[in-house]
Amino acid sequence: MVLAVLAPLVAHSEKIPVAPEVAAKLRAADPSAPWGSGWSEKADVTCHGQKDILVVAHDAHKVWLGIIRTAQYTTHAQTMSLQWPLAHGVQGAFCAVPTKIAFYPRTCKEDGVRLPGCQPIAGCMAFSIADDECDGLNFYWDAAKHGLRWLRR
């Protein structure tokens, strides 16, 4: 399955250095990632009406995405950590260190088919992470599983 960006990109935030308290929370969830050397952006990607904190970090072999959910009354994990290898020619990898996150409205459909677990919610954003060498990875919140789903374009 492929997630196409049907709506124009609406926000490309400025990279923000990772605050020490953000790095500490993510380090508790995944101590293997170099969170303090990454960069962060903010957007509501977990569909709770508040901007979440997204952090991209990397070393010579891997890329991590950390998310801190800022909703006060969630019963699910406050922090999430995902990782991918840095490798050319691998579907589930980044070819180079990511350079940007682009946010866009969720359409919840691909080729007329509803994306699993996706619910269109005003203000909740889908996003893509791009490395400028390969197709980016595209993400949306799966409300049924309380987690992110990712697809390659």
Sequence and secondary structure as in RCSB ss.txt:
>XXXX:A:sequence
MVLAVLAPLVAHSEKIPVAPEVAAKLRAADPSAPWGSGWSEKADVTCHGQKDILVVAHDAHKVWLGIIRTAQYTT
HAQTMSLQWPLAHGVQGAFCAVPTKIAFYPRTCKEDGVRLPGCQPIAGCMAFSIADDECDGLNFYWDAAKHGLRW
LRR
>XXXX:A:secstr
      S   B    EE  HHHHHHHHHH TTS GGGSEEEEE  SSSSS EEEEEEE SSEEEEEEE   TT S
S SEEEEEEEB TT TTSBSS   EEEEEE   EETTEE TT    TT EEEEEE SSS  EEEEEETTTTEEEE
EE 
